[in-house]
Amino acid sequence: MSAPQIQDDIKLDTIEHAEQPVSAIQASTTPHAVATVSPLQSYGLVKTITTFKYAAALCLLAGFNACSDGFQNGIPGNIIAMEGFINQFGVDVNGVKTLEATTISNWAAAYTAGYIVILLAGNWPIDYFGRKFCLLWVQLLMVVACLQQMFANNWQLWLASKLFDGLSVGLNQAVCSSYVSELAPTNARGALLACYQLWWAVGGFGASIGIQIVSTMPSSQWRHAIYSEWVFIGIALIIWVFLPESPRWYCQKGKHEQAKKILQRVNGGVEGYDLETEYAILVQEVEDGHRLAVRSSGTSFFDLFRGTNLRRTLISFGPFGWQQWIGVPVIFGYTSYFFQLAGLKEVFMGTVAVNLILVVFVAISFFTVEKVGRRRLLLIGGVLMIACLMIVGGMGTIKTQTSATGGLCLVAVYALTAGPIGYVYLAETSTVVLRAKTTTTAAAMTGMLNLVVNYCMPLMLSTTGANWGVKGTSFFYAGTGLIGLVLVYFFIPETRGRSFIELDELFERRIPARDFRATRTTAEETAAVAHKGDDV
């Protein structure tokens, strides 16, 4: 593309902005952005994080909310293997206390129902009250769940606690992803979003340690496993006090002075950071979101399924939803139960091993998600996870105890690839003005899949259900994982290193997923011309 053509494109873009109805953003005294890419966007991952230290630290701290998610996800599948829990909620079968498969499925269904309900309603409070307000409610809902678990004496009260678990986790996945994506510097956005999975792993590791310790106590003291959750809640509430509101949310609301104050507080100490230039770029991102929404007739819920927004919603949902159909729920949701069926003698130590592997490999993904790229990691991870599932199933036909090793390999690959990347695509694919709606809707769609998985999983594994065991269940998920891998190849693009403005352009141009990485945007062409002019 020649320099005159680029200048014509810029003029055309300016005209398009002028032709739109005046929004709250455009009516402000803030000047419209001229630059489309920040001068600091050329930095690599390490330099970006060291340069924007405070912003990166805030994103990491906000992600700590996921510790409660990981803890509450790890407790149910492990605590149901404890003798004291079974004695409390089980039924007599031939003189032996046993948990009914349908009861376990009902608990899982209640959790997923709460998850879906809050996500379907969650975009309204996130957009109306702000990101920080909703981060507080994440922990308040978890407080209710913990209190119920501490005093539950029948399976119905435990079911109610799982409902509030789902409400808390669903709200957090929506608001935390939006918050981090809006505060993180572009070239560290993927890594910082992936840290949600890291904190989730830390929470799960805490749950496994708690379960291991409590398993050595008298069976009547099984509730001690729940008490450690208060540590995560307390730390998250202290962190919340120091978190600022998202500057992009302030900008969308037309509160420009508040937005600038946040940017100055977060990035003001960065050398070469120009507040007016950077805020003008932020305004342009919001304006472009409004402009694209106007083309699609507005910013209502139904606009998520119109025009290019439909594609963006499906991409936000795709990798995140695929996690449910790649066999991971077998390991994470019912860890002790899985190892028990696999024939492992020390089932609770297997749980500790799973979560330790998860923490280590998710930490590694912090760097690979930006160095290797989102799409490439998904494809590599998909192939390896399907291979692991086939090995687990194949080993299950020979000697069930050895299939535990295959399960640990599956965890390692997932933690390095599909696990963190699902959260990345969930948050960064949508337009700015539809981000909260897209995130909550995509997560809710995943929750609907999860409802099916969580209800069917105990029935598939249990001897009182379909009795597929480890072998049959692993082969089933190898098949569904393969279908997902094909869809990833054809429909999931590479978004690494792209600003939100560049992503808007690529989607508007309807660039095929496989060509996203190689396609040059107008911003890149403009920068190339400017650089060539500097050399002359």
C-alpha positions in Angstrom: 0.0 0.0 0.0 1.4 3.4 -1.0 1.7 6.5 1.3 -1.1 8.4 -0.6 -3.4 5.4 -0.2 -2.7 5.2 3.5 -3.4 8.9 3.9 -6.7 8.5 2.0 -7.6 5.6 4.3 -7.0 7.8 7.3 -9.0 10.6 5.9 -11.8 8.2 5.1 -11.8 6.9 8.6 -12.0 10.5 9.9 -15.0 11.2 7.6 -16.7 8.0 8.8 -16.3 9.2 12.4 -17.8 12.6 11.5 -20.8 11.0 9.9 -21.8 9.1 13.0 -24.3 10.5 15.5 -22.6 12.5 18.3 -22.0 10.2 21.2 -21.0 11.0 24.8 -17.4 10.4 23.8 -17.5 12.6 20.7 -19.3 15.4 22.5 -16.6 15.7 25.0 -13.8 18.2 24.9 -11.2 15.4 24.5 -9.6 15.6 21.0 -10.1 12.7 18.6 -7.0 10.5 18.4 -4.7 10.9 15.4 -2.4 8.0 16.3 -3.8 4.4 16.1 -0.9 2.6 17.8 0.9 3.7 21.0 4.6 4.5 20.5 5.3 2.1 23.4 3.6 -0.8 21.7 6.8 -2.0 20.0 8.2 -3.3 23.2 8.6 -7.1 23.8 6.9 -8.9 26.7 9.6 -8.5 29.3 10.3 -4.9 28.5 6.5 -4.2 28.5 6.1 -5.7 31.9 9.2 -4.0 33.4 8.2 -0.6 31.8 4.5 -0.8 32.9 5.3 -2.4 36.3 2.4 -0.8 38.2 -0.2 -1.7 35.6 1.1 -5.3 35.4 1.1 -5.6 39.2 -2.5 -4.4 39.4 -3.6 -6.9 36.8 -1.8 -9.7 38.7 -3.5 -8.6 42.0 -6.9 -8.4 40.3 -6.4 -12.0 39.1 -6.0 -13.2 42.7 -9.8 -13.4 42.8 -9.4 -16.6 40.7 -7.9 -18.3 43.8 -11.4 -18.7 45.2 -12.5 -20.1 41.8 -9.8 -22.7 41.8 -10.3 -23.6 45.4 -14.1 -24.1 45.0 -13.6 -26.0 41.8 -11.1 -28.4 43.5 -13.0 -29.0 46.7 -16.2 -30.8 45.4 -14.5 -33.5 43.4 -12.0 -34.2 46.2 -14.2 -33.9 49.3 -16.7 -36.4 48.0 -14.0 -39.1 48.4 -13.7 -38.3 52.2 -15.2 -40.7 54.6 -16.7 -38.0 56.9 -18.4 -36.3 53.9 -19.8 -39.5 52.7 -21.1 -40.3 56.2 -22.8 -36.9 56.3 -24.5 -36.8 52.9 -24.5 -40.5 51.8 -27.2 -43.1 51.9 -27.1 -46.7 53.1 -26.5 -49.3 50.4 -26.2 -52.8 51.9 -25.1 -51.3 55.2 -22.4 -49.1 53.6 -22.7 -45.3 53.3 -22.5 -44.3 49.6 -23.0 -41.0 47.7 -25.6 -41.5 45.0 -24.5 -40.5 41.5 -27.6 -38.4 40.9 -26.9 -36.4 44.1 -23.4 -35.6 42.9 -24.8 -34.6 39.5 -27.4 -32.4 41.1 -24.6 -30.5 43.0 -22.7 -30.1 39.8 -25.8 -28.9 38.0 -26.6 -26.3 40.8 -23.0 -24.9 40.5 -23.3 -24.6 36.7 -26.9 -23.1 36.9 -25.6 -20.3 39.2 -22.7 -19.8 36.8 -25.0 -19.4 33.8 -27.6 -17.2 35.6 -25.0 -14.6 36.8 -23.4 -14.5 33.3 -26.7 -14.0 31.5 -27.4 -11.0 33.9 -23.8 -10.1 34.6 -23.1 -7.7 31.8 -25.6 -5.2 33.1 -24.0 -4.6 36.5 -20.5 -4.7 35.0 -21.4 -2.0 32.5 -23.6 0.0 34.8 -21.8 -0.1 38.2 -18.3 -0.7 36.9 -15.7 -3.4 37.1 -14.4 -2.7 40.6 -17.9 -2.8 42.2 -18.5 -6.2 40.7 -15.1 -7.5 41.9 -16.4 -6.8 45.4 -19.5 -8.8 44.8 -17.5 -11.8 43.6 -16.1 -12.2 47.2 -19.4 -11.4 48.9 -21.1 -14.2 47.1 -18.2 -16.5 48.0 -18.7 -15.6 51.7 -22.3 -16.8 51.5 -21.2 -20.1 49.9 -18.6 -20.7 52.5 -21.0 -20.1 55.4 -23.5 -22.6 53.9 -20.8 -25.2 53.5 -19.7 -24.8 57.1 -23.2 -25.5 58.4 -24.8 -27.8 55.8 -26.2 -30.9 57.4 -28.1 -32.3 54.4 -27.5 -32.6 50.7 -30.0 -29.8 49.9 -28.1 -27.2 51.8 -24.9 -28.3 50.2 -26.6 -27.9 46.8 -27.5 -24.3 47.8 -23.9 -23.6 48.6 -22.9 -24.8 45.1 -25.4 -22.4 43.6 -23.7 -19.5 45.3 -20.3 -20.9 44.3 -21.4 -20.8 40.7 -22.7 -17.2 41.0 -19.4 -16.0 42.4 -17.2 -17.9 39.9 -19.3 -16.8 36.9 -19.3 -13.2 37.9 -15.5 -13.3 38.5 -14.7 -14.8 35.1 -16.7 -12.1 33.4 -15.5 -9.0 35.3 -11.9 -10.0 36.0 -11.2 -10.8 32.3 -12.7 -7.5 31.3 -10.8 -5.6 33.9 -7.4 -7.1 33.1 -7.9 -6.7 29.3 -8.7 -3.0 29.8 -5.9 -2.2 32.2 -3.0 -4.3 30.7 -0.5 -2.9 28.2 -1.1 -4.4 24.7 2.0 -6.6 24.4 1.5 -8.1 27.9 -2.3 -8.5 27.6 -2.2 -12.1 26.8 0.2 -13.0 29.5 -1.6 -11.1 32.1 -5.0 -12.6 31.1 -3.4 -16.0 31.3 -2.5 -15.3 34.9 -6.2 -15.9 35.7 -5.5 -19.5 35.1 -2.3 -19.3 37.2 -4.2 -17.9 40.2 -6.9 -20.5 39.6 -4.2 -23.2 39.8 -2.9 -21.7 43.0 -6.4 -21.9 44.5 -6.7 -25.5 43.4 -3.3 -26.3 44.8 -4.4 -24.8 48.1 -7.5 -27.0 48.0 -5.5 -30.1 47.4 -3.1 -29.4 50.2 -6.1 -28.7 52.5 -7.7 -32.0 51.5 -4.4 -33.9 52.0 -4.0 -32.5 55.5 -7.6 -33.1 56.5 -7.5 -36.7 55.2 -5.0 -37.5 58.0 -7.5 -36.2 60.6 -10.5 -38.0 62.2 -13.2 -38.3 59.5 -15.6 -36.1 61.6 -13.3 -33.1 61.0 -13.8 -33.1 57.2 -15.2 -29.5 57.3 -11.7 -28.2 58.1 -11.0 -28.4 54.4 -13.5 -25.6 53.9 -12.0 -23.2 56.4 -8.9 -22.3 54.3 -11.2 -20.6 51.8 -11.5 -17.7 54.2 -7.8 -17.0 53.7 -8.3 -16.4 50.0 -11.4 -14.3 50.6 -9.7 -12.1 53.1 -6.7 -11.4 50.9 -8.9 -10.7 47.9 -10.9 -8.1 49.9 -7.7 -6.4 51.0 -6.5 -6.2 47.4 -9.9 -4.8 46.3 -9.4 -1.7 48.4 -6.3 -0.7 46.3 -7.6 -1.5 42.8 -8.6 1.4 40.6 -11.6 1.4 38.4 -11.0 0.6 34.7 -10.1 3.8 32.8 -11.9 2.4 29.7 -15.1 2.1 31.7 -14.8 5.7 32.8 -14.2 6.7 29.2 -17.2 4.8 28.0 -19.3 6.7 30.6 -17.9 10.1 29.4 -16.0 10.6 32.7 -12.8 11.7 31.0 -11.2 13.4 34.0 -11.6 10.3 36.2 -10.2 8.2 33.4 -7.2 10.4 32.9 -6.5 10.4 36.7 -6.4 6.6 36.7 -4.1 6.5 33.7 -1.8 9.0 35.3 -1.8 7.1 38.5 -1.1 3.8 36.8 1.3 4.8 34.0 2.4 8.3 34.9 5.8 7.1 36.1 6.6 5.4 32.7 9.4 7.2 30.8 8.1 8.5 27.5 4.4 8.0 28.5 2.3 10.9 27.1 -1.0 11.0 28.9 -2.8 13.0 26.2 -1.6 10.8 23.3 -2.4 7.6 25.2 -5.8 8.8 26.3 -6.6 9.9 22.7 -5.8 6.4 21.5 -8.1 5.0 24.2 -10.9 7.4 23.1 -10.4 6.2 19.6 -10.8 2.6 20.6 -14.1 3.5 22.4 -15.3 5.6 19.4 -14.5 2.8 17.0 -16.5 0.4 19.1 -19.4 2.8 19.0 -19.0 3.3 15.3 -19.1 -0.4 14.6 -22.1 -0.8 17.0 -24.0 1.9 15.1 -23.4 0.1 11.8 -24.9 -3.0 13.5 -27.9 -0.8 14.8 -26.8 -0.4 18.4 -25.2 -2.0 21.5 -27.9 -4.3 22.7 -27.5 -8.0 23.6 -28.7 -9.0 20.1 -25.9 -7.0 18.5 -23.5 -9.7 19.7 -25.0 -11.9 17.0 -25.1 -9.5 14.1 -22.5 -8.8 11.4 -18.8 -9.2 12.4 -19.8 -9.2 16.1 -21.3 -12.7 15.6 -17.9 -14.0 14.5 -16.2 -12.2 17.5 -18.7 -13.7 20.0 -18.1 -17.2 18.6 -14.3 -16.8 18.8 -14.6 -15.5 22.4 -16.6 -18.6 23.2 -14.7 -21.2 21.1 -11.4 -21.9 22.9 -13.1 -21.4 26.3 -15.9 -23.8 25.5 -13.5 -26.3 24.1 -11.9 -26.7 27.5 -15.0 -28.6 28.6 -14.8 -31.1 25.8 -11.1 -32.0 25.9 -11.3 -34.2 29.0 -10.1 -31.7 31.5 -13.3 -31.8 33.7 -12.5 -35.5 34.4 -9.2 -34.5 36.0 -10.1 -31.1 37.6 -13.7 -31.5 38.7 -13.3 -35.1 40.1 -9.6 -35.4 40.8 -9.7 -37.8 43.7 -12.6 -39.7 42.2 -10.7 -40.1 38.9 -7.6 -41.4 40.7 -9.7 -43.7 42.8 -11.2 -45.3 39.7 -7.8 -45.4 38.1 -6.5 -47.6 40.9 -4.1 -45.1 42.5 -3.6 -46.0 46.2 -2.7 -42.4 47.4 -5.6 -40.6 45.7 -5.1 -37.3 47.7 -1.4 -37.2 46.9 -2.5 -37.6 43.2 -4.6 -34.4 43.7 -1.6 -32.5 45.1 0.5 -33.7 42.1 -2.2 -32.5 39.6 -2.3 -29.0 41.1 1.4 -28.7 41.5 1.8 -29.5 37.8 -0.9 -27.0 37.0 0.8 -24.2 38.8 4.2 -24.9 37.3 3.1 -25.1 33.7 0.6 -22.3 33.8 3.5 -20.1 35.1 5.5 -21.1 32.0 2.5 -20.2 29.8 2.9 -16.7 31.1 5.7 -16.3 28.6 4.8 -18.7 25.9 1.4 -17.2 25.2 3.2 -14.0 24.0 6.3 -15.6 22.5 4.7 -18.5 20.7 1.2 -17.1 20.1 -2.3 -18.0 21.0 -3.4 -19.9 17.9 -0.2 -22.0 17.6 -0.3 -23.1 21.2 -4.0 -24.1 20.9 -3.2 -26.3 17.9 -0.1 -27.9 19.4 -1.9 -28.4 22.8 -5.0 -29.9 21.1 -3.0 -32.5 19.3 -1.1 -33.5 22.5 -4.2 -33.5 24.7 -6.0 -35.8 22.3 -2.9 -38.1 22.3 -2.9 -38.1 26.1 -6.6 -39.1 26.2 -6.0 -41.9 23.8 -3.1 -43.1 26.0 -5.2 -42.9 29.2 -8.0 -44.9 27.5 -5.6 -47.4 26.0 -3.8 -47.9 29.4 -7.2 -48.3 31.0 -7.8 -51.4 28.8 -4.6 -53.0 30.2 -4.0 -51.8 33.7 -6.1 -49.0 35.1 -3.5 -47.8 37.7 -1.1 -46.7 34.9 -3.7 -44.4 33.4 -3.1 -42.0 36.2 0.2 -41.1 34.6 -1.5 -40.2 31.3 -3.9 -38.0 33.3 -1.0 -36.0 34.8 0.4 -35.5 31.3 -3.0 -34.2 30.1 -2.9 -31.7 33.0 0.6 -30.5 32.0 -0.3 -29.9 28.4 -3.6 -28.2 29.2 -1.9 -25.9 31.7 0.6 -24.8 29.1 -1.9 -24.3 26.2 -5.7 -24.5 26.2 -6.2 -23.5 29.9 -4.8 -20.0 30.0 -5.5 -19.3 26.3 -9.2 -19.8 26.8 -9.3 -16.8 29.2 -7.3 -14.7 26.7 -9.7 -15.2 23.8 -12.6 -14.7 26.1 -11.6 -11.2 26.9 -9.7 -9.7 24.0 -11.7 -10.6 20.9 -14.7 -8.3 21.3 -15.1 -4.6 20.6 -14.5 -2.2 23.5 -18.2 -1.2 23.9 -19.5 -4.8 23.8 -16.7 -6.4 25.9 -18.7 -7.0 29.0 -21.7 -8.4 27.0 -19.5 -10.6 24.9 -17.5 -11.9 27.8 -20.5 -12.8 29.9 -22.4 -14.3 26.9 -19.4 -16.4 25.8 -18.8 -17.6 29.3 -22.5 -18.4 29.7 -22.5 -20.4 26.5 -19.5 -22.3 28.0 -21.5 -22.7 31.2 -24.3 -24.4 29.3 -21.8 -26.9 27.9 -20.4 -27.3 31.4 -23.9 -28.0 32.8 -24.1 -31.0 30.5 -20.6 -32.1 31.3 -20.8 -31.8 35.0 -24.1 -33.6 35.2 -23.0 -36.4 32.9 -19.5 -36.9 34.3 -20.4 -38.7 37.5 -22.9 -40.9 35.6 -20.2 -41.7 33.0 -17.6 -42.6 35.6 -19.6 -44.2 38.4 -20.3 -47.9 38.8 -23.9 -46.9 39.7 -24.3 -44.9 36.5 -23.2 -45.7 32.9 -20.0 -47.3 34.3 -17.8 -46.2 31.4 -14.9 -45.8 33.8 -11.7 -44.0 33.0 -11.3 -45.9 29.7 -14.6 -45.2 28.0 -14.7 -41.6 29.3 -11.2 -40.8 27.9 -12.0 -42.2 24.5 -15.3 -40.1 24.4 -13.4 -36.9 25.1 -10.7 -37.7 22.6 -13.4 -37.7 20.0 -15.0 -34.4 21.1 -11.5 -32.9 21.4 -10.7 -33.8 17.8 -13.8 -32.1 16.6 -12.9 -29.0 18.5 -9.3 -29.1 17.1 -10.6 -28.9 13.6 -12.8 -26.0 14.4 -9.9 -24.2 16.1 -7.8 -24.6 12.9 -10.4 -23.0 10.6 -12.0 -20.4 12.8 -9.7 -19.1 15.6 -7.3 -16.3 14.6 -4.0 -15.2 16.0 -4.5 -12.0 18.1 -1.0 -11.7 19.6 0.5 -8.2 19.6 -2.6 -6.5 18.1 -4.2 -3.4 19.6 -8.0 -3.3 19.9 -8.1 -0.9 17.0 -6.1 -3.3 14.8 -8.4 -6.2 15.7 -11.5 -4.0 14.8 -10.0 -3.5 11.4 -9.1 -7.1 10.8 -12.6 -8.3 11.7 -14.2 -5.5 9.6 -12.1 -6.6 6.6 -13.2 -10.2 7.2 -9.7 -11.6 7.2 -9.7 -15.4 7.4 -8.5 -16.8 10.7 -5.4 -18.4 9.2 -4.3 -15.0 7.6 -4.7 -12.8 10.7 -1.0 -13.1 11.7 0.4 -12.2 8.2 -2.1 -9.4 7.3 -0.7 -5.9 7.7 -3.1 -3.4 9.2 -3.5 0.3 8.3 -1.7 1.2 11.5 1.3 -1.0 10.5 1.3 0.5 7.0 1.2 4.0 8.5 4.1 3.2 10.9 6.1 1.7 8.1 5.7 4.9 6.0 6.6 7.1 8.9 9.7 5.0 9.6 10.7 5.2 6.0 10.3 9.0 6.1 12.5 9.2 9.2 15.3 7.3 7.4 15.2 9.6 4.4 
